[in-house]
Amino acid sequence: MHIDLVTIVVADYDPAIAFFTEVLGFELAEDVPSLTNDGRPKRWVVVRPPGGGTGLLLAKADGERQRAAVGDQAAGRVGFFLRVDDFDKSYARMREHGVTFVTEPREEPYGRLAVFLDIAGNRWDLLGPHPDHARG
């Protein structure tokens, strides 16, 4: 058993796809036409980290309640965690692409981290190995 998808409500599909694929380096796994429960057209858009793993269903906000959730899916807390092998390289790449970091990198017992905002405004931890553990 594993978690296959987690939904992130976004304002629009294409800018979200660009953020996750071009800035974070995810792969576009699916982008196909679909229908809402009441028959209106929408898209089924899934991005995944390279090599697979849990994907993100990028769902365009439909209605006022969903629009209000864009960027606040975890009520202001960090709700998503992106683990990388090379923290410094990933951090530099993301900064070069204009990603907003709301904390400076720091070391915690579980690894190196910095909090950043995705295109919708949700908070993520960028997590890398603890420097002491990376040395072996």
N, CA, C and O atoms as CSV, one atom per row, in Angstrom:
chain,resi,resn,atom,element,x,y,z
A,1,MET,N,N,0.845,-1.171,0.000
A,1,MET,CA,C,0.000,0.000,0.000
A,1,MET,C,C,0.893,1.238,0.000
A,1,MET,O,O,1.941,1.255,0.645
A,2,HIS,N,N,0.471,2.270,-0.727
A,2,HIS,CA,C,1.184,3.549,-0.710
A,2,HIS,C,C,0.216,4.664,-1.110
A,2,HIS,O,O,-0.822,4.415,-1.723
A,3,ILE,N,N,0.568,5.858,-0.761
A,3,ILE,CA,C,-0.230,7.019,-1.165
A,3,ILE,C,C,0.203,7.364,-2.581
A,3,ILE,O,O,1.374,7.657,-2.823
A,4,ASP,N,N,-0.742,7.330,-3.518
A,4,ASP,CA,C,-0.424,7.565,-4.920
A,4,ASP,C,C,-0.446,9.046,-5.271
A,4,ASP,O,O,0.452,9.534,-5.956
A,5,LEU,N,N,-1.474,9.772,-4.803
A,5,LEU,CA,C,-1.635,11.182,-5.151
A,5,LEU,C,C,-2.047,12.012,-3.947
A,5,LEU,O,O,-2.716,11.529,-3.034
A,6,VAL,N,N,-1.632,13.266,-3.968
A,6,VAL,CA,C,-2.088,14.280,-3.024
A,6,VAL,C,C,-2.520,15.472,-3.876
A,6,VAL,O,O,-1.804,15.877,-4.792
A,7,THR,N,N,-3.679,16.025,-3.576
A,7,THR,CA,C,-4.203,17.144,-4.362
A,7,THR,C,C,-3.656,18.469,-3.853
A,7,THR,O,O,-3.594,18.721,-2.650
A,8,ILE,N,N,-3.262,19.306,-4.802
A,8,ILE,CA,C,-2.957,20.708,-4.510
A,8,ILE,C,C,-3.905,21.539,-5.365
A,8,ILE,O,O,-3.903,21.432,-6.591
A,9,VAL,N,N,-4.707,22.360,-4.717
A,9,VAL,CA,C,-5.638,23.230,-5.424
A,9,VAL,C,C,-4.854,24.454,-5.896
A,9,VAL,O,O,-4.192,25.127,-5.106
A,10,VAL,N,N,-4.943,24.728,-7.195
A,10,VAL,CA,C,-4.188,25.817,-7.822
A,10,VAL,C,C,-5.141,26.763,-8.538
A,10,VAL,O,O,-6.287,26.414,-8.822
A,11,ALA,N,N,-4.654,27.961,-8.825
A,11,ALA,CA,C,-5.486,28.945,-9.523
A,11,ALA,C,C,-5.688,28.577,-10.985
A,11,ALA,O,O,-6.762,28.805,-11.540
A,12,ASP,N,N,-4.647,28.001,-11.622
A,12,ASP,CA,C,-4.742,27.628,-13.027
A,12,ASP,C,C,-3.743,26.514,-13.316
A,12,ASP,O,O,-2.711,26.405,-12.654
A,13,TYR,N,N,-4.058,25.695,-14.305
A,13,TYR,CA,C,-3.234,24.525,-14.590
A,13,TYR,C,C,-1.840,24.859,-15.116
A,13,TYR,O,O,-0.843,24.422,-14.542
A,14,ASP,N,N,-1.762,25.629,-16.200
A,14,ASP,CA,C,-0.492,25.776,-16.899
A,14,ASP,C,C,0.612,26.432,-16.066
A,14,ASP,O,O,1.741,25.942,-16.086
A,15,PRO,N,N,0.339,27.511,-15.337
A,15,PRO,CA,C,1.402,28.052,-14.486
A,15,PRO,C,C,1.850,27.055,-13.402
A,15,PRO,O,O,3.028,27.006,-13.048
A,16,ALA,N,N,0.905,26.265,-12.882
A,16,ALA,CA,C,1.259,25.268,-11.867
A,16,ALA,C,C,2.121,24.165,-12.472
A,16,ALA,O,O,3.105,23.739,-11.867
A,17,ILE,N,N,1.751,23.703,-13.669
A,17,ILE,CA,C,2.575,22.700,-14.347
A,17,ILE,C,C,3.983,23.239,-14.555
A,17,ILE,O,O,4.961,22.543,-14.284
A,18,ALA,N,N,4.092,24.469,-15.032
A,18,ALA,CA,C,5.409,25.065,-15.277
A,18,ALA,C,C,6.224,25.142,-13.989
A,18,ALA,O,O,7.417,24.839,-13.996
A,19,PHE,N,N,5.595,25.541,-12.888
A,19,PHE,CA,C,6.316,25.637,-11.621
A,19,PHE,C,C,6.855,24.275,-11.205
A,19,PHE,O,O,8.040,24.141,-10.901
A,20,PHE,N,N,5.999,23.275,-11.191
A,20,PHE,CA,C,6.425,21.975,-10.684
A,20,PHE,C,C,7.396,21.267,-11.620
A,20,PHE,O,O,8.267,20.536,-11.150
A,21,THR,N,N,7.271,21.464,-12.933
A,21,THR,CA,C,8.176,20.776,-13.857
A,21,THR,C,C,9.451,21.574,-14.110
A,21,THR,O,O,10.547,21.019,-14.027
A,22,GLU,N,N,9.329,22.852,-14.415
A,22,GLU,CA,C,10.493,23.648,-14.788
A,22,GLU,C,C,11.296,24.133,-13.585
A,22,GLU,O,O,12.522,24.223,-13.652
A,23,VAL,N,N,10.613,24.444,-12.491
A,23,VAL,CA,C,11.308,24.990,-11.320
A,23,VAL,C,C,11.723,23.888,-10.353
A,23,VAL,O,O,12.872,23.853,-9.914
A,24,LEU,N,N,10.800,22.986,-10.016
A,24,LEU,CA,C,11.129,21.932,-9.050
A,24,LEU,C,C,11.686,20.676,-9.701
A,24,LEU,O,O,12.274,19.841,-9.012
A,25,GLY,N,N,11.518,20.519,-11.008
A,25,GLY,CA,C,12.072,19.369,-11.696
A,25,GLY,C,C,11.207,18.119,-11.679
A,25,GLY,O,O,11.702,17.024,-11.947
A,26,PHE,N,N,9.916,18.264,-11.369
A,26,PHE,CA,C,8.996,17.129,-11.428
A,26,PHE,C,C,8.757,16.766,-12.894
A,26,PHE,O,O,9.116,17.517,-13.800
A,27,GLU,N,N,8.149,15.606,-13.105
A,27,GLU,CA,C,7.773,15.165,-14.442
A,27,GLU,C,C,6.261,15.267,-14.590
A,27,GLU,O,O,5.512,14.955,-13.664
A,28,LEU,N,N,5.822,15.705,-15.762
A,28,LEU,CA,C,4.394,15.738,-16.056
A,28,LEU,C,C,3.981,14.314,-16.400
A,28,LEU,O,O,4.333,13.804,-17.464
A,29,ALA,N,N,3.239,13.673,-15.512
A,29,ALA,CA,C,2.848,12.272,-15.693
A,29,ALA,C,C,1.549,12.148,-16.479
A,29,ALA,O,O,1.397,11.228,-17.283
A,30,GLU,N,N,0.605,13.071,-16.253
A,30,GLU,CA,C,-0.690,13.027,-16.934
A,30,GLU,C,C,-1.211,14.441,-17.114
A,30,GLU,O,O,-1.050,15.292,-16.239
A,31,ASP,N,N,-1.830,14.680,-18.242
A,31,ASP,CA,C,-2.554,15.924,-18.511
A,31,ASP,C,C,-3.607,15.585,-19.555
A,31,ASP,O,O,-3.363,15.681,-20.758
A,32,VAL,N,N,-4.774,15.191,-19.080
A,32,VAL,CA,C,-5.830,14.719,-19.984
A,32,VAL,C,C,-7.147,15.405,-19.654
A,32,VAL,O,O,-7.380,15.808,-18.514
A,33,PRO,N,N,-8.012,15.535,-20.666
A,33,PRO,CA,C,-9.334,16.107,-20.408
A,33,PRO,C,C,-10.132,15.202,-19.465
A,33,PRO,O,O,-9.993,13.979,-19.481
A,34,SER,N,N,-10.956,15.830,-18.661
A,34,SER,CA,C,-11.804,15.108,-17.720
A,34,SER,C,C,-13.075,15.929,-17.523
A,34,SER,O,O,-13.256,16.971,-18.153
A,35,LEU,N,N,-13.944,15.454,-16.649
A,35,LEU,CA,C,-15.187,16.167,-16.355
A,35,LEU,C,C,-15.365,16.300,-14.846
A,35,LEU,O,O,-14.968,15.422,-14.080
A,36,THR,N,N,-15.963,17.401,-14.438
A,36,THR,CA,C,-16.345,17.557,-13.036
A,36,THR,C,C,-17.493,16.596,-12.743
A,36,THR,O,O,-18.050,15.990,-13.658
A,37,ASN,N,N,-17.841,16.461,-11.475
A,37,ASN,CA,C,-18.947,15.565,-11.100
A,37,ASN,C,C,-20.267,15.960,-11.745
A,37,ASN,O,O,-21.145,15.119,-11.940
A,38,ASP,N,N,-20.406,17.245,-12.076
A,38,ASP,CA,C,-21.651,17.684,-12.721
A,38,ASP,C,C,-21.501,17.857,-14.235
A,38,ASP,O,O,-22.349,18.477,-14.876
A,39,GLY,N,N,-20.412,17.303,-14.812
A,39,GLY,CA,C,-20.279,17.235,-16.262
A,39,GLY,C,C,-19.552,18.362,-16.956
A,39,GLY,O,O,-19.470,18.365,-18.184
A,40,ARG,N,N,-19.020,19.320,-16.216
A,40,ARG,CA,C,-18.265,20.415,-16.839
A,40,ARG,C,C,-16.836,19.963,-17.151
A,40,ARG,O,O,-16.291,19.119,-16.440
A,41,PRO,N,N,-16.221,20.515,-18.209
A,41,PRO,CA,C,-14.864,20.106,-18.565
A,41,PRO,C,C,-13.824,20.586,-17.544
A,41,PRO,O,O,-13.930,21.675,-16.981
A,42,LYS,N,N,-12.836,19.747,-17.333
A,42,LYS,CA,C,-11.675,20.088,-16.517
A,42,LYS,C,C,-10.520,19.262,-17.054
A,42,LYS,O,O,-10.666,18.566,-18.059
A,43,ARG,N,N,-9.376,19.335,-16.391
A,43,ARG,CA,C,-8.223,18.525,-16.771
A,43,ARG,C,C,-7.789,17.689,-15.579
A,43,ARG,O,O,-7.927,18.107,-14.430
A,44,TRP,N,N,-7.267,16.512,-15.862
A,44,TRP,CA,C,-6.647,15.633,-14.864
A,44,TRP,C,C,-5.153,15.797,-15.052
A,44,TRP,O,O,-4.578,15.278,-16.010
A,45,VAL,N,N,-4.514,16.530,-14.124
A,45,VAL,CA,C,-3.101,16.874,-14.255
A,45,VAL,C,C,-2.333,16.310,-13.071
A,45,VAL,O,O,-2.617,16.641,-11.919
A,46,VAL,N,N,-1.360,15.456,-13.363
A,46,VAL,CA,C,-0.540,14.832,-12.325
A,46,VAL,C,C,0.926,15.085,-12.632
A,46,VAL,O,O,1.386,14.855,-13.750
A,47,VAL,N,N,1.655,15.562,-11.628
A,47,VAL,CA,C,3.109,15.686,-11.711
A,47,VAL,C,C,3.706,14.786,-10.636
A,47,VAL,O,O,3.124,14.590,-9.569
A,48,ARG,N,N,4.882,14.244,-10.945
A,48,ARG,CA,C,5.561,13.350,-9.999
A,48,ARG,C,C,7.041,13.695,-9.955
A,48,ARG,O,O,7.601,14.178,-10.939
A,49,PRO,N,N,7.677,13.446,-8.809
A,49,PRO,CA,C,9.128,13.620,-8.744
A,49,PRO,C,C,9.794,12.654,-9.729
A,49,PRO,O,O,9.218,11.619,-10.064
A,50,PRO,N,N,10.993,12.982,-10.190
A,50,PRO,CA,C,11.689,12.075,-11.108
A,50,PRO,C,C,11.781,10.673,-10.505
A,50,PRO,O,O,12.107,10.510,-9.330
A,51,GLY,N,N,11.493,9.680,-11.316
A,51,GLY,CA,C,11.584,8.309,-10.849
A,51,GLY,C,C,10.331,7.799,-10.178
A,51,GLY,O,O,10.314,6.664,-9.702
A,52,GLY,N,N,9.277,8.601,-10.124
A,52,GLY,CA,C,8.020,8.129,-9.548
A,52,GLY,C,C,7.782,8.634,-8.150
A,52,GLY,O,O,8.193,9.740,-7.801
A,53,GLY,N,N,7.128,7.836,-7.357
A,53,GLY,CA,C,6.766,8.248,-6.009
A,53,GLY,C,C,5.399,8.900,-5.992
A,53,GLY,O,O,4.705,8.943,-7.007
A,54,THR,N,N,5.025,9.399,-4.844
A,54,THR,CA,C,3.718,10.035,-4.689
A,54,THR,C,C,3.622,11.236,-5.614
A,54,THR,O,O,4.512,12.084,-5.653
A,55,GLY,N,N,2.526,11.291,-6.357
A,55,GLY,CA,C,2.307,12.387,-7.283
A,55,GLY,C,C,1.427,13.465,-6.702
A,55,GLY,O,O,0.769,13.279,-5.678
A,56,LEU,N,N,1.431,14.598,-7.379
A,56,LEU,CA,C,0.559,15.711,-7.018
A,56,LEU,C,C,-0.500,15.858,-8.093
A,56,LEU,O,O,-0.181,16.008,-9.273
A,57,LEU,N,N,-1.754,15.817,-7.688
A,57,LEU,CA,C,-2.856,16.124,-8.594
A,57,LEU,C,C,-3.060,17.625,-8.517
A,57,LEU,O,O,-3.454,18.150,-7.476
A,58,LEU,N,N,-2.792,18.316,-9.616
A,58,LEU,CA,C,-2.969,19.763,-9.656
A,58,LEU,C,C,-4.405,20.031,-10.072
A,58,LEU,O,O,-4.771,19.832,-11.231
A,59,ALA,N,N,-5.212,20.479,-9.131
A,59,ALA,CA,C,-6.646,20.670,-9.350
A,59,ALA,C,C,-6.955,22.164,-9.402
A,59,ALA,O,O,-6.711,22.892,-8.439
A,60,LYS,N,N,-7.490,22.609,-10.526
A,60,LYS,CA,C,-7.873,24.012,-10.663
A,60,LYS,C,C,-9.071,24.301,-9.763
A,60,LYS,O,O,-10.075,23.589,-9.790
A,61,ALA,N,N,-8.945,25.353,-8.973
A,61,ALA,CA,C,-10.018,25.736,-8.050
A,61,ALA,C,C,-11.324,25.927,-8.803
A,61,ALA,O,O,-11.370,26.579,-9.847
A,62,ASP,N,N,-12.377,25.351,-8.261
A,62,ASP,CA,C,-13.704,25.416,-8.850
A,62,ASP,C,C,-14.664,25.918,-7.772
A,62,ASP,O,O,-15.064,25.168,-6.882
A,63,GLY,N,N,-15.015,27.161,-7.863
A,63,GLY,CA,C,-15.927,27.742,-6.880
A,63,GLY,C,C,-15.182,28.531,-5.816
A,63,GLY,O,O,-13.966,28.416,-5.660
A,64,GLU,N,N,-15.943,29.328,-5.094
A,64,GLU,CA,C,-15.369,30.245,-4.100
A,64,GLU,C,C,-14.642,29.515,-2.977
A,64,GLU,O,O,-13.557,29.934,-2.574
A,65,ARG,N,N,-15.214,28.445,-2.474
A,65,ARG,CA,C,-14.578,27.711,-1.367
A,65,ARG,C,C,-13.200,27.185,-1.776
A,65,ARG,O,O,-12.240,27.301,-1.014
A,66,GLN,N,N,-13.105,26.614,-2.961
A,66,GLN,CA,C,-11.818,26.103,-3.423
A,66,GLN,C,C,-10.848,27.242,-3.723
A,66,GLN,O,O,-9.658,27.128,-3.431
A,67,ARG,N,N,-11.337,28.336,-4.300
A,67,ARG,CA,C,-10.448,29.481,-4.557
A,67,ARG,C,C,-9.863,30.004,-3.246
A,67,ARG,O,O,-8.713,30.442,-3.210
A,68,ALA,N,N,-10.649,29.960,-2.172
A,68,ALA,CA,C,-10.167,30.422,-0.869
A,68,ALA,C,C,-9.078,29.499,-0.305
A,68,ALA,O,O,-8.267,29.931,0.514
A,69,ALA,N,N,-9.057,28.245,-0.734
A,69,ALA,CA,C,-8.068,27.281,-0.229
A,69,ALA,C,C,-6.740,27.361,-0.968
A,69,ALA,O,O,-5.742,26.823,-0.488
A,70,VAL,N,N,-6.700,28.022,-2.128
A,70,VAL,CA,C,-5.454,28.113,-2.888
A,70,VAL,C,C,-4.399,28.794,-2.026
A,70,VAL,O,O,-4.589,29.923,-1.573
A,71,GLY,N,N,-3.304,28.113,-1.808
A,71,GLY,CA,C,-2.207,28.663,-1.020
A,71,GLY,C,C,-2.348,28.505,0.477
A,71,GLY,O,O,-1.450,28.899,1.222
A,72,ASP,N,N,-3.444,27.942,0.937
A,72,ASP,CA,C,-3.657,27.808,2.376
A,72,ASP,C,C,-4.186,26.421,2.730
A,72,ASP,O,O,-4.993,26.270,3.647
A,73,GLN,N,N,-3.729,25.420,2.001
A,73,GLN,CA,C,-4.253,24.070,2.192
A,73,GLN,C,C,-3.896,23.477,3.537
A,73,GLN,O,O,-4.587,22.576,4.011
A,74,ALA,N,N,-2.843,23.954,4.159
A,74,ALA,CA,C,-2.450,23.428,5.473
A,74,ALA,C,C,-2.599,24.505,6.546
A,74,ALA,O,O,-1.916,24.463,7.569
A,75,ALA,N,N,-3.485,25.463,6.316
A,75,ALA,CA,C,-3.792,26.511,7.288
A,75,ALA,C,C,-2.547,27.268,7.755
A,75,ALA,O,O,-2.405,27.579,8.937
A,76,GLY,N,N,-1.645,27.559,6.808
A,76,GLY,CA,C,-0.452,28.337,7.120
A,76,GLY,C,C,0.734,27.531,7.605
A,76,GLY,O,O,1.825,28.077,7.767
A,77,ARG,N,N,0.545,26.250,7.840
A,77,ARG,CA,C,1.644,25.375,8.277
A,77,ARG,C,C,2.356,24.806,7.057
A,77,ARG,O,O,1.828,24.849,5.946
A,78,VAL,N,N,3.547,24.277,7.266
A,78,VAL,CA,C,4.192,23.501,6.216
A,78,VAL,C,C,3.351,22.240,6.025
A,78,VAL,O,O,3.120,21.485,6.969
A,79,GLY,N,N,2.903,22.029,4.803
A,79,GLY,CA,C,2.050,20.886,4.526
A,79,GLY,C,C,2.655,19.882,3.566
A,79,GLY,O,O,2.105,18.800,3.358
A,80,PHE,N,N,3.801,20.242,2.975
A,80,PHE,CA,C,4.429,19.394,1.964
A,80,PHE,C,C,5.930,19.380,2.212
A,80,PHE,O,O,6.504,20.348,2.711
A,81,PHE,N,N,6.551,18.265,1.855
A,81,PHE,CA,C,7.962,18.058,2.181
A,81,PHE,C,C,8.674,17.481,0.961
A,81,PHE,O,O,8.343,16.389,0.498
A,82,LEU,N,N,9.645,18.216,0.449
A,82,LEU,CA,C,10.397,17.789,-0.723
A,82,LEU,C,C,11.798,17.400,-0.273
A,82,LEU,O,O,12.610,18.262,0.063
A,83,ARG,N,N,12.081,16.097,-0.267
A,83,ARG,CA,C,13.390,15.583,0.156
A,83,ARG,C,C,14.281,15.482,-1.080
A,83,ARG,O,O,13.885,14.923,-2.103
A,84,VAL,N,N,15.496,16.034,-0.969
A,84,VAL,CA,C,16.466,16.022,-2.071
A,84,VAL,C,C,17.789,15.456,-1.568
A,84,VAL,O,O,18.092,15.512,-0.377
A,85,ASP,N,N,18.569,14.910,-2.496
A,85,ASP,CA,C,19.883,14.367,-2.138
A,85,ASP,C,C,20.935,15.458,-1.978
A,85,ASP,O,O,21.814,15.359,-1.122
A,86,ASP,N,N,20.842,16.510,-2.811
A,86,ASP,CA,C,21.834,17.592,-2.785
A,86,ASP,C,C,21.111,18.892,-2.441
A,86,ASP,O,O,20.591,19.580,-3.319
A,87,PHE,N,N,21.088,19.210,-1.163
A,87,PHE,CA,C,20.352,20.385,-0.678
A,87,PHE,C,C,20.874,21.665,-1.327
A,87,PHE,O,O,20.093,22.464,-1.845
A,88,ASP,N,N,22.198,21.862,-1.301
A,88,ASP,CA,C,22.762,23.117,-1.805
A,88,ASP,C,C,22.444,23.334,-3.282
A,88,ASP,O,O,22.089,24.443,-3.682
A,89,LYS,N,N,22.567,22.296,-4.086
A,89,LYS,CA,C,22.269,22.395,-5.511
A,89,LYS,C,C,20.788,22.717,-5.732
A,89,LYS,O,O,20.453,23.588,-6.534
A,90,SER,N,N,19.913,22.021,-5.026
A,90,SER,CA,C,18.472,22.249,-5.176
A,90,SER,C,C,18.088,23.649,-4.706
A,90,SER,O,O,17.310,24.338,-5.366
A,91,TYR,N,N,18.629,24.060,-3.581
A,91,TYR,CA,C,18.343,25.388,-3.035
A,91,TYR,C,C,18.780,26.473,-4.028
A,91,TYR,O,O,18.029,27.410,-4.299
A,92,ALA,N,N,19.993,26.341,-4.565
A,92,ALA,CA,C,20.503,27.334,-5.513
A,92,ALA,C,C,19.651,27.369,-6.781
A,92,ALA,O,O,19.335,28.446,-7.286
A,93,ARG,N,N,19.285,26.215,-7.289
A,93,ARG,CA,C,18.465,26.146,-8.504
A,93,ARG,C,C,17.115,26.814,-8.274
A,93,ARG,O,O,16.638,27.570,-9.121
A,94,MET,N,N,16.512,26.539,-7.149
A,94,MET,CA,C,15.209,27.119,-6.852
A,94,MET,C,C,15.302,28.631,-6.686
A,94,MET,O,O,14.429,29.365,-7.150
A,95,ARG,N,N,16.349,29.092,-6.031
A,95,ARG,CA,C,16.550,30.554,-5.885
A,95,ARG,C,C,16.713,31.211,-7.251
A,95,ARG,O,O,16.155,32.277,-7.509
A,96,GLU,N,N,17.489,30.561,-8.127
A,96,GLU,CA,C,17.692,31.094,-9.477
A,96,GLU,C,C,16.381,31.204,-10.248
A,96,GLU,O,O,16.234,32.078,-11.102
A,97,HIS,N,N,15.435,30.329,-9.955
A,97,HIS,CA,C,14.132,30.349,-10.612
A,97,HIS,C,C,13.125,31.244,-9.888
A,97,HIS,O,O,11.950,31.274,-10.254
A,98,GLY,N,N,13.575,31.971,-8.868
A,98,GLY,CA,C,12.701,32.937,-8.205
A,98,GLY,C,C,11.794,32.379,-7.134
A,98,GLY,O,O,10.844,33.047,-6.725
A,99,VAL,N,N,12.060,31.165,-6.665
A,99,VAL,CA,C,11.240,30.591,-5.599
A,99,VAL,C,C,11.414,31.428,-4.333
A,99,VAL,O,O,12.530,31.811,-3.981
A,100,THR,N,N,10.318,31.703,-3.664
A,100,THR,CA,C,10.346,32.464,-2.414
A,100,THR,C,C,10.627,31.525,-1.252
A,100,THR,O,O,9.867,30.591,-0.997
A,101,PHE,N,N,11.724,31.780,-0.550
A,101,PHE,CA,C,12.042,31.056,0.673
A,101,PHE,C,C,11.679,31.949,1.844
A,101,PHE,O,O,12.058,33.120,1.886
A,102,VAL,N,N,10.942,31.392,2.798
A,102,VAL,CA,C,10.501,32.179,3.949
A,102,VAL,C,C,11.394,31.951,5.159
A,102,VAL,O,O,11.232,32.622,6.178
A,103,THR,N,N,12.335,31.014,5.065
A,103,THR,CA,C,13.362,30.836,6.096
A,103,THR,C,C,14.697,30.613,5.406
A,103,THR,O,O,14.760,30.178,4.256
A,104,GLU,N,N,15.742,30.916,6.120
A,104,GLU,CA,C,17.087,30.598,5.660
A,104,GLU,C,C,17.349,29.120,5.937
A,104,GLU,O,O,16.732,28.542,6.832
A,105,PRO,N,N,18.259,28.500,5.178
A,105,PRO,CA,C,18.594,27.099,5.468
A,105,PRO,C,C,19.108,26.942,6.895
A,105,PRO,O,O,19.809,27.805,7.422
A,106,ARG,N,N,18.741,25.820,7.505
A,106,ARG,CA,C,19.198,25.520,8.855
A,106,ARG,C,C,19.298,24.005,9.025
A,106,ARG,O,O,18.743,23.239,8.237
A,107,GLU,N,N,20.009,23.594,10.059
A,107,GLU,CA,C,20.140,22.173,10.361
A,107,GLU,C,C,19.206,21.802,11.499
A,107,GLU,O,O,19.104,22.504,12.505
A,108,GLU,N,N,18.534,20.689,11.311
A,108,GLU,CA,C,17.688,20.087,12.331
A,108,GLU,C,C,18.163,18.651,12.511
A,108,GLU,O,O,18.905,18.153,11.665
A,109,PRO,N,N,17.764,17.970,13.579
A,109,PRO,CA,C,18.206,16.586,13.777
A,109,PRO,C,C,17.856,15.665,12.604
A,109,PRO,O,O,18.560,14.686,12.356
A,110,TYR,N,N,16.784,15.969,11.888
A,110,TYR,CA,C,16.329,15.123,10.789
A,110,TYR,C,C,16.859,15.570,9.429
A,110,TYR,O,O,16.544,14.943,8.417
A,111,GLY,N,N,17.661,16.643,9.379
A,111,GLY,CA,C,18.257,17.066,8.119
A,111,GLY,C,C,18.340,18.570,7.980
A,111,GLY,O,O,17.957,19.324,8.875
A,112,ARG,N,N,18.847,18.982,6.842
A,112,ARG,CA,C,18.953,20.395,6.515
A,112,ARG,C,C,17.634,20.820,5.878
A,112,ARG,O,O,17.050,20.065,5.100
A,113,LEU,N,N,17.159,22.031,6.205
A,113,LEU,CA,C,15.875,22.447,5.650
A,113,LEU,C,C,15.795,23.950,5.459
A,113,LEU,O,O,16.498,24.730,6.100
A,114,ALA,N,N,14.899,24.322,4.541
A,114,ALA,CA,C,14.487,25.704,4.341
A,114,ALA,C,C,13.033,25.651,3.882
A,114,ALA,O,O,12.654,24.781,3.098
A,115,VAL,N,N,12.229,26.576,4.370
A,115,VAL,CA,C,10.812,26.612,4.012
A,115,VAL,C,C,10.635,27.512,2.790
A,115,VAL,O,O,11.139,28.635,2.745
A,116,PHE,N,N,9.902,26.987,1.796
A,116,PHE,CA,C,9.628,27.773,0.592
A,116,PHE,C,C,8.140,27.728,0.268
A,116,PHE,O,O,7.388,26.911,0.801
A,117,LEU,N,N,7.734,28.640,-0.634
A,117,LEU,CA,C,6.343,28.715,-1.081
A,117,LEU,C,C,6.231,28.178,-2.496
A,117,LEU,O,O,7.058,28.486,-3.355
A,118,ASP,N,N,5.192,27.366,-2.738
A,118,ASP,CA,C,4.941,26.920,-4.107
A,118,ASP,C,C,4.200,28.026,-4.859
A,118,ASP,O,O,3.971,29.104,-4.311
A,119,ILE,N,N,3.834,27.768,-6.088
A,119,ILE,CA,C,3.185,28.782,-6.924
A,119,ILE,C,C,1.860,29.258,-6.338
A,119,ILE,O,O,1.433,30.384,-6.596
A,120,ALA,N,N,1.212,28.407,-5.553
A,120,ALA,CA,C,-0.069,28.778,-4.953
A,120,ALA,C,C,0.095,29.501,-3.627
A,120,ALA,O,O,-0.845,30.130,-3.141
A,121,GLY,N,N,1.296,29.414,-3.032
A,121,GLY,CA,C,1.535,30.030,-1.727
A,121,GLY,C,C,1.575,29.039,-0.576
A,121,GLY,O,O,1.725,29.441,0.578
A,122,ASN,N,N,1.443,27.743,-0.872
A,122,ASN,CA,C,1.554,26.721,0.173
A,122,ASN,C,C,2.991,26.624,0.655
A,122,ASN,O,O,3.932,26.814,-0.116
A,123,ARG,N,N,3.151,26.329,1.934
A,123,ARG,CA,C,4.483,26.187,2.528
A,123,ARG,C,C,4.987,24.758,2.385
A,123,ARG,O,O,4.266,23.793,2.639
A,124,TRP,N,N,6.242,24.650,1.973
A,124,TRP,CA,C,6.940,23.376,1.803
A,124,TRP,C,C,8.247,23.427,2.569
A,124,TRP,O,O,8.844,24.493,2.715
A,125,ASP,N,N,8.695,22.278,3.061
A,125,ASP,CA,C,10.073,22.131,3.535
A,125,ASP,C,C,10.889,21.548,2.398
A,125,ASP,O,O,10.535,20.513,1.834
A,126,LEU,N,N,11.985,22.216,2.064
A,126,LEU,CA,C,13.016,21.611,1.233
A,126,LEU,C,C,13.939,20.908,2.210
A,126,LEU,O,O,14.554,21.558,3.056
A,127,LEU,N,N,14.046,19.586,2.107
A,127,LEU,CA,C,14.807,18.779,3.066
A,127,LEU,C,C,15.971,18.078,2.388
A,127,LEU,O,O,15.817,17.450,1.341
A,128,GLY,N,N,17.127,18.195,3.000
A,128,GLY,CA,C,18.308,17.469,2.531
A,128,GLY,C,C,18.942,16.723,3.690
A,128,GLY,O,O,18.540,16.883,4.843
A,129,PRO,N,N,19.928,15.915,3.378
A,129,PRO,CA,C,20.609,15.177,4.461
A,129,PRO,C,C,21.255,16.133,5.449
A,129,PRO,O,O,21.682,17.226,5.077
A,130,HIS,N,N,21.325,15.728,6.687
A,130,HIS,CA,C,22.041,16.498,7.702
A,130,HIS,C,C,23.513,16.500,7.287
A,130,HIS,O,O,24.044,15.447,6.933
A,131,PRO,N,N,24.195,17.669,7.320
A,131,PRO,CA,C,25.589,17.728,6.894
A,131,PRO,C,C,26.494,16.684,7.585
A,131,PRO,O,O,27.399,16.142,6.951
A,132,ASP,N,N,26.254,16.404,8.869
A,132,ASP,CA,C,27.061,15.411,9.561
A,132,ASP,C,C,26.824,14.008,9.036
A,132,ASP,O,O,27.740,13.185,9.026
A,133,HIS,N,N,25.594,13.726,8.596
A,133,HIS,CA,C,25.260,12.399,8.072
A,133,HIS,C,C,25.713,12.250,6.637
A,133,HIS,O,O,25.997,11.138,6.191
A,134,ALA,N,N,25.788,13.367,5.895
A,134,ALA,CA,C,26.182,13.300,4.492
A,134,ALA,C,C,27.644,12.901,4.327
A,134,ALA,O,O,28.036,12.348,3.299
A,135,ARG,N,N,28.442,13.187,5.348
A,135,ARG,CA,C,29.876,12.869,5.261
A,135,ARG,C,C,30.146,11.393,5.495
A,135,ARG,O,O,31.245,10.904,5.230
A,136,GLY,N,N,29.161,10.701,5.981
A,136,GLY,CA,C,29.365,9.274,6.145
A,136,GLY,C,C,29.403,8.898,7.573
A,136,GLY,O,O,29.569,7.722,7.896
